[in-house]
Amino acid sequence: MLGTGALALARAVSARNPPAAPRVVIAGAGFAGACCALQLRRLDPAIHVTLIDPVLTYTTCPMSNEAVVGARTLQSLSVTREGLRAAGIHFRQDEVTSFDPTRRNVRLASGSTLAYERLVVAPGIRLLYGQPEGYDEAAARLMPHAWLAGTQTSTLGNCLRSAADGATVAISVPAGLMRCPPGPYERASLMAWWLKQHRKRCKVLIFDANNHFPRQDTFTAAWAQMYPGMIEWVPPSEGGLITRISAPDRTLYSSSGAHRVSVANIIPPQAPGMLALTSGLSSGHGWCPVKAASFESQLIEQVHVIGDACIAGAMPKSASAASSQAQQCAAAIVAALGGRKPVPSEMPTVCYSLLAPSAALAIRGQFSLQEDEIRAVPTASAVDSAPSAAAAREAMLWYREIRSSCFAI
């Protein structure tokens, strides 16, 4: 047994060398990564949180379709990292290029190495260029995708404004999982809104690789009322799947032939950000499987994947889903660091689709953990039956609130 002097010495040494704060490193500072960092700080301020992203000023994809048509400025979509720093988060403008799950450290593009107890990977999406054939980064300057907000948003807006009266505007929608599934149809609506004011004889064609799209009946009914004869949806059976493009002459090719248009918005297929692929977090179908209660990877222990990159049951790939996942993930990490099991909570989502700046649809979802799976909970008012001004006002309020909750601004 230790004597009184030895115990006093041990206490003094312990006071001089307290246990190190647990370290959580987060790769990616979009809605998912930034929200997770803030939630970790709220739940346990003792945790040392390092948030890493190569982008110092982030441009949000939500509301970027409004910027395409000039209903808001691109600057209004920008968020800085100052609020995160003020919350005690260590933000580093860098990029995680790899990580070692055995040594539990990450390597940065700058050459630095950081250790972690838990790693959160929130890499967002990457665009699969080459699909359709001929669509590469050079082609995207003439046929912008605008699916990553920023320069491409401005490029698509400039293309729209340069269209002559009577021109055809085309949107190509890919098959498979994608960020913001209703987004292309919101974009078509807002483009029609702008054209109705400035180019009254134009038409918007939606070339779709999918046989149906979210809330198709509601969108179609609204288009017939708000933009009669302006928006045409082309399914795969009628040549909606674009297989090849020629950017210089703005021509799209499908089974129904060649379609030369004035403005072409080509949205390519998507997959998780490159870190998910190179680190082995993604599975054979390209996305990242996670454990439902914690968002810990099913493939690599003590690494969590949140946001657009992960497979979270029926949850959509959206900012609100990313925020809900981030909060659940942060709670699970705090529990794990304290030696406890995560307690799952319900995860709400909402997606607003603007059919005009003053009219929107709201698609709400509620998700919970059931038998180790994330499942949708039926709700009485999940979808608006028609666009409304009230939903448009609600969308603006939601956008302000999610910017605040995820970026502390």
C-alpha positions as CSV (number, residue, x, y, z in Angstrom):
1,M,0.0,0.0,0.0
2,L,1.1,3.6,-0.7
3,G,2.0,5.7,2.3
4,T,0.7,9.2,2.9
5,G,3.6,10.9,1.2
6,A,3.4,8.6,-1.8
7,L,-0.3,9.3,-2.2
8,A,0.3,13.1,-2.0
9,L,3.0,12.8,-4.6
10,A,0.8,10.8,-6.9
11,R,-2.0,13.4,-6.6
12,A,0.4,16.2,-7.3
13,V,1.7,14.5,-10.5
14,S,-1.9,13.8,-11.6
15,A,-2.8,17.5,-11.1
16,R,0.2,18.6,-13.2
17,N,-0.6,16.0,-15.9
18,P,-4.4,15.7,-16.2
19,P,-5.8,13.1,-18.6
20,A,-5.6,14.3,-22.1
21,A,-8.8,15.5,-23.6
22,P,-10.3,13.1,-26.1
23,R,-9.7,14.1,-29.7
24,V,-12.2,14.0,-32.4
25,V,-11.2,14.9,-36.0
26,I,-13.8,15.7,-38.5
27,A,-13.0,15.6,-42.3
28,G,-15.3,17.9,-44.2
29,A,-17.0,21.1,-43.0
30,G,-20.2,21.2,-44.9
31,F,-23.6,20.9,-43.1
32,A,-22.8,17.5,-41.7
33,G,-19.3,18.0,-40.5
34,A,-19.8,21.5,-39.1
35,C,-23.0,20.6,-37.3
36,C,-21.3,17.5,-35.8
37,A,-18.4,19.7,-34.5
38,L,-20.8,22.2,-32.9
39,Q,-22.9,19.5,-31.3
40,L,-19.8,17.8,-29.8
41,R,-18.8,21.1,-28.2
42,R,-22.3,21.6,-26.9
43,L,-22.5,18.1,-25.4
44,D,-19.0,17.9,-24.0
45,P,-16.8,21.0,-24.1
46,A,-13.9,19.0,-22.8
47,I,-13.6,17.2,-26.2
48,H,-10.9,18.6,-28.5
49,V,-12.6,19.0,-31.8
50,T,-10.6,19.6,-35.0
51,L,-12.6,20.4,-38.1
52,I,-10.7,20.2,-41.4
53,D,-11.8,21.5,-44.8
54,P,-9.9,23.0,-47.8
55,V,-12.5,25.7,-48.3
56,L,-12.4,28.8,-46.0
57,T,-15.7,30.3,-47.3
58,Y,-18.4,27.7,-47.9
59,T,-21.2,28.2,-50.4
60,T,-24.4,26.4,-49.5
61,C,-26.3,24.3,-52.1
62,P,-29.7,24.9,-50.4
63,M,-31.2,28.0,-52.0
64,S,-28.6,28.0,-54.8
65,N,-31.4,27.5,-57.4
66,E,-32.6,30.9,-56.4
67,A,-29.2,32.3,-57.1
68,V,-29.3,30.8,-60.6
69,V,-32.3,32.9,-61.5
70,G,-31.2,36.0,-59.7
71,A,-33.8,35.8,-56.8
72,R,-30.9,36.0,-54.4
73,T,-27.2,36.7,-54.6
74,L,-24.5,34.1,-54.5
75,Q,-22.9,36.1,-51.7
76,S,-26.0,35.4,-49.6
77,L,-25.2,31.7,-49.7
78,S,-21.7,32.1,-48.3
79,V,-20.7,31.1,-44.8
80,T,-17.4,31.7,-43.0
81,R,-15.7,29.6,-40.3
82,E,-15.5,32.3,-37.7
83,G,-18.6,31.1,-35.8
84,L,-17.1,27.7,-35.5
85,R,-13.8,29.0,-34.2
86,A,-15.7,31.2,-31.7
87,A,-17.4,28.0,-30.4
88,G,-14.0,26.5,-29.5
89,I,-13.6,24.3,-32.6
90,H,-10.1,24.1,-34.1
91,F,-10.8,24.8,-37.8
92,R,-7.9,24.0,-40.2
93,Q,-7.9,25.0,-43.8
94,D,-6.4,21.8,-45.1
95,E,-7.6,18.4,-46.5
96,V,-7.5,14.9,-45.1
97,T,-5.9,12.8,-47.7
98,S,-5.8,9.5,-45.8
99,F,-6.1,8.0,-42.4
100,D,-4.6,5.0,-40.5
101,P,-7.3,3.2,-38.5
102,T,-4.7,1.1,-36.6
103,R,-2.6,4.1,-35.4
104,R,-5.7,6.3,-35.4
105,N,-4.3,9.3,-37.2
106,V,-5.0,11.3,-40.3
107,R,-2.6,12.7,-42.8
108,L,-3.3,16.1,-44.3
109,A,-2.4,17.5,-47.7
110,S,0.0,19.9,-46.0
111,G,2.0,16.9,-44.7
112,S,0.8,17.1,-41.1
113,T,-0.5,14.2,-39.1
114,L,-3.2,14.4,-36.4
115,A,-4.1,11.7,-33.9
116,Y,-7.7,10.9,-33.0
117,E,-9.8,8.8,-30.7
118,R,-12.8,9.1,-33.1
119,L,-12.8,10.2,-36.7
120,V,-15.8,11.6,-38.5
121,V,-15.8,11.6,-42.3
122,A,-18.2,14.0,-44.0
123,P,-16.8,14.2,-47.6
124,G,-20.0,15.1,-49.4
125,I,-20.3,14.0,-53.0
126,R,-18.1,13.9,-56.1
127,L,-19.4,14.1,-59.6
128,L,-18.8,11.2,-62.0
129,Y,-17.5,12.9,-65.1
130,G,-17.7,11.0,-68.3
131,Q,-21.4,10.2,-67.8
132,P,-23.0,11.1,-70.2
133,E,-20.2,10.4,-72.7
134,G,-18.3,13.6,-73.5
135,Y,-19.2,15.4,-70.3
136,D,-16.0,16.4,-68.5
137,E,-14.8,19.5,-66.6
138,A,-14.2,21.4,-69.8
139,A,-17.7,20.6,-71.1
140,A,-19.1,21.7,-67.7
141,R,-18.0,25.3,-68.5
142,L,-20.4,25.3,-71.5
143,M,-23.0,22.9,-70.1
144,P,-22.8,23.7,-66.3
145,H,-24.0,21.2,-63.7
146,A,-24.3,23.8,-60.9
147,W,-24.6,20.8,-58.5
148,L,-21.8,22.1,-56.4
149,A,-22.7,25.7,-55.5
150,G,-20.3,28.5,-56.4
151,T,-18.8,29.3,-59.7
152,Q,-21.0,26.8,-61.5
153,T,-24.1,28.5,-60.1
154,S,-23.1,31.8,-61.7
155,T,-22.2,30.1,-64.9
156,L,-25.6,28.5,-65.2
157,G,-27.3,31.8,-64.4
158,N,-25.3,33.5,-67.1
159,C,-26.2,30.9,-69.6
160,L,-29.9,31.3,-68.8
161,R,-29.8,35.1,-69.1
162,S,-28.0,34.8,-72.5
163,A,-30.8,32.7,-74.0
164,A,-32.9,34.3,-76.7
165,D,-36.7,34.4,-76.7
166,G,-38.0,31.1,-78.1
167,A,-34.9,29.2,-76.9
168,T,-35.0,25.7,-75.4
169,V,-33.5,25.1,-72.0
170,A,-32.6,21.5,-71.1
171,I,-31.9,19.8,-67.8
172,S,-30.4,16.3,-67.7
173,V,-31.2,14.3,-64.6
174,P,-29.0,11.2,-63.8
175,A,-30.2,7.8,-62.5
176,G,-29.3,6.5,-59.1
177,L,-28.8,8.1,-55.7
178,M,-28.0,11.8,-55.8
179,R,-27.9,14.9,-53.6
180,C,-31.3,16.6,-53.2
181,P,-33.5,14.4,-55.4
182,P,-36.2,17.1,-55.8
183,G,-33.6,19.7,-56.8
184,P,-33.7,19.4,-60.6
185,Y,-37.5,19.9,-60.6
186,E,-37.2,22.9,-58.3
187,R,-34.6,24.3,-60.7
188,A,-36.9,23.7,-63.7
189,S,-39.7,25.5,-61.9
190,L,-37.5,28.5,-61.0
191,M,-36.1,28.7,-64.6
192,A,-39.6,28.7,-65.9
193,W,-40.5,31.5,-63.5
194,W,-37.6,33.6,-64.8
195,L,-38.3,32.8,-68.4
196,K,-42.0,33.6,-68.0
197,Q,-41.0,37.2,-67.1
198,H,-38.1,37.7,-69.5
199,R,-38.4,35.2,-72.4
200,K,-42.0,34.3,-72.8
201,R,-41.7,31.9,-75.7
202,C,-39.0,29.6,-74.2
203,K,-39.4,26.0,-73.1
204,V,-37.8,23.9,-70.4
205,L,-37.2,20.2,-71.2
206,I,-36.3,17.8,-68.3
207,F,-34.5,14.8,-69.8
208,D,-34.8,12.3,-67.0
209,A,-33.0,8.9,-66.6
210,N,-35.6,8.0,-63.9
211,N,-39.1,6.7,-64.5
212,H,-40.6,8.9,-61.8
213,F,-39.4,11.7,-59.5
214,P,-40.3,12.9,-56.0
215,R,-43.8,14.3,-55.7
216,Q,-44.3,14.1,-59.4
217,D,-48.1,14.6,-59.3
218,T,-47.8,17.7,-57.2
219,F,-45.1,19.2,-59.3
220,T,-46.9,18.4,-62.6
221,A,-50.1,19.9,-61.4
222,A,-48.3,23.1,-60.2
223,W,-46.5,23.4,-63.5
224,A,-49.8,23.1,-65.5
225,Q,-51.2,26.0,-63.4
226,M,-48.2,28.2,-63.0
227,Y,-46.3,27.6,-66.3
228,P,-48.7,26.1,-68.8
229,G,-46.9,24.6,-71.8
230,M,-43.5,25.7,-70.6
231,I,-42.1,22.6,-68.8
232,E,-42.0,19.2,-70.4
233,W,-40.8,16.1,-68.5
234,V,-39.2,13.4,-70.8
235,P,-39.0,9.9,-69.2
236,P,-36.5,7.2,-70.3
237,S,-39.1,5.5,-72.4
238,E,-39.3,8.7,-74.5
239,G,-35.6,9.4,-74.8
240,G,-35.0,11.0,-71.4
241,L,-31.8,9.2,-70.7
242,I,-29.0,11.3,-72.2
243,T,-26.1,9.0,-73.3
244,R,-23.8,11.5,-75.0
245,I,-23.3,15.2,-75.3
246,S,-21.5,17.6,-77.6
247,A,-20.6,20.7,-75.6
248,P,-19.4,23.0,-78.4
249,D,-22.8,22.9,-80.2
250,R,-24.9,22.2,-77.1
251,T,-26.3,19.0,-78.5
252,L,-27.7,16.1,-76.3
253,Y,-28.1,12.6,-77.7
254,S,-30.6,10.0,-76.5
255,S,-32.6,7.1,-77.9
256,S,-35.0,9.7,-79.5
257,G,-32.2,11.4,-81.4
258,A,-30.1,14.6,-81.3
259,H,-31.5,17.5,-79.3
260,R,-29.8,20.9,-79.9
261,V,-30.6,23.4,-77.2
262,S,-29.7,26.9,-76.2
263,V,-28.9,26.1,-72.5
264,A,-27.9,22.7,-71.2
265,N,-27.8,21.9,-67.5
266,I,-26.1,18.5,-67.3
267,I,-26.3,16.9,-63.8
268,P,-23.9,13.9,-63.8
269,P,-24.2,10.8,-61.6
270,Q,-22.8,11.1,-58.1
271,A,-20.8,9.2,-55.5
272,P,-19.2,9.9,-52.1
273,G,-16.2,12.3,-51.9
274,M,-12.9,10.8,-52.8
275,L,-11.7,10.2,-49.2
276,A,-14.6,7.7,-48.8
277,L,-13.4,5.8,-51.9
278,T,-9.6,5.8,-51.2
279,S,-10.0,4.9,-47.5
280,G,-12.2,1.9,-48.0
281,L,-15.3,3.4,-46.4
282,S,-17.5,2.9,-49.5
283,S,-19.0,-0.5,-50.4
284,G,-19.5,-2.2,-53.8
285,H,-22.4,0.1,-54.7
286,G,-20.3,3.2,-54.1
287,W,-21.8,4.6,-50.9
288,C,-20.8,4.2,-47.2
289,P,-22.7,1.7,-45.0
290,V,-23.0,2.8,-41.4
291,K,-24.4,1.5,-38.1
292,A,-27.8,3.0,-37.6
293,A,-27.5,4.2,-33.9
294,S,-24.0,5.8,-34.2
295,F,-23.2,6.3,-37.9
296,E,-20.0,4.4,-37.2
297,S,-18.8,2.8,-40.4
298,Q,-19.7,-0.9,-40.9
299,L,-16.3,-1.4,-42.5
300,I,-13.8,0.5,-40.3
301,E,-14.2,0.8,-36.5
302,Q,-14.1,4.2,-34.7
303,V,-14.7,6.0,-38.0
304,H,-18.1,7.6,-38.5
305,V,-19.6,8.7,-41.9
306,I,-22.3,11.3,-42.1
307,G,-24.0,13.4,-44.7
308,D,-24.5,12.7,-48.4
309,A,-21.8,10.0,-48.4
310,C,-23.5,7.5,-46.1
311,I,-26.3,5.0,-46.5
312,A,-28.9,6.0,-43.9
313,G,-31.9,3.9,-44.7
314,A,-34.5,5.9,-46.5
315,M,-33.1,9.3,-45.4
316,P,-32.6,11.6,-48.3
317,K,-29.3,13.2,-49.2
318,S,-30.1,16.7,-48.0
319,A,-28.9,19.4,-45.6
320,S,-31.6,18.7,-43.1
321,A,-30.8,15.0,-43.1
322,A,-27.1,15.8,-42.7
323,S,-27.9,18.0,-39.7
324,S,-30.0,15.3,-38.0
325,Q,-27.3,12.6,-38.7
326,A,-24.6,14.9,-37.3
327,Q,-26.5,15.4,-34.0
328,Q,-27.1,11.7,-33.6
329,C,-23.5,10.9,-34.5
330,A,-22.1,13.5,-32.0
331,A,-24.3,12.1,-29.2
332,A,-23.1,8.6,-30.0
333,I,-19.4,9.7,-30.0
334,V,-19.9,11.4,-26.6
335,A,-21.5,8.2,-25.3
336,A,-18.8,6.0,-26.6
337,L,-16.0,8.1,-25.2
338,G,-17.8,7.8,-21.8
339,G,-18.1,4.1,-22.1
340,R,-21.8,4.1,-22.7
341,K,-24.0,2.8,-25.5
342,P,-25.6,5.4,-27.9
343,V,-29.2,6.3,-27.3
344,P,-30.9,6.7,-30.7
345,S,-33.3,9.6,-31.2
346,E,-35.7,10.5,-33.9
347,M,-34.2,12.3,-36.9
348,P,-36.5,14.8,-38.7
349,T,-35.9,16.1,-42.2
350,V,-37.5,18.6,-44.4
351,C,-36.9,19.6,-48.0
352,Y,-38.3,22.8,-49.5
353,S,-38.8,23.1,-53.3
354,L,-39.4,26.6,-54.6
355,L,-41.7,26.7,-57.6
356,A,-41.4,30.5,-57.6
357,P,-39.7,32.8,-55.0
358,S,-43.1,33.2,-53.4
359,A,-44.4,29.6,-53.6
360,A,-42.9,26.4,-52.3
361,L,-43.6,22.8,-51.4
362,A,-42.4,21.2,-48.2
363,I,-41.6,17.5,-48.0
364,R,-41.1,16.4,-44.4
365,G,-39.8,13.2,-43.1
366,Q,-39.3,11.6,-39.7
367,F,-36.8,8.7,-39.2
368,S,-36.1,6.5,-36.2
369,L,-34.1,3.4,-35.4
370,Q,-36.1,0.2,-35.6
371,E,-34.4,-3.2,-35.4
372,D,-31.0,-1.8,-36.1
373,E,-32.2,0.1,-39.2
374,I,-33.1,3.7,-39.9
375,R,-36.7,3.6,-41.0
376,A,-39.2,6.3,-42.0
377,V,-42.0,7.1,-39.5
378,P,-45.3,7.8,-41.2
379,T,-46.5,11.4,-40.6
380,A,-49.9,12.9,-41.2
381,S,-48.7,15.9,-43.1
382,A,-45.5,14.8,-44.8
383,V,-46.1,16.6,-48.1
384,D,-47.8,19.8,-49.1
385,S,-50.7,19.2,-51.5
386,A,-49.9,22.4,-53.4
387,P,-47.2,25.1,-53.4
388,S,-48.0,28.0,-51.0
389,A,-46.6,31.4,-49.9
390,A,-46.6,30.1,-46.4
391,A,-44.2,27.3,-47.3
392,A,-41.9,29.8,-49.1
393,R,-41.7,31.9,-46.0
394,E,-41.1,28.8,-43.9
395,A,-38.3,27.8,-46.3
396,M,-36.5,31.2,-45.7
397,L,-36.8,30.8,-42.0
398,W,-35.6,27.2,-42.1
399,Y,-32.5,28.3,-44.2
400,R,-31.6,30.9,-41.6
401,E,-32.0,28.5,-38.8
402,I,-30.0,25.7,-40.3
403,R,-27.1,28.1,-41.2
404,S,-27.1,29.1,-37.5
405,S,-27.3,25.6,-36.1
406,C,-24.6,24.2,-38.4
407,F,-22.2,27.1,-38.8
408,A,-22.9,29.3,-35.7
409,I,-23.6,32.4,-37.8
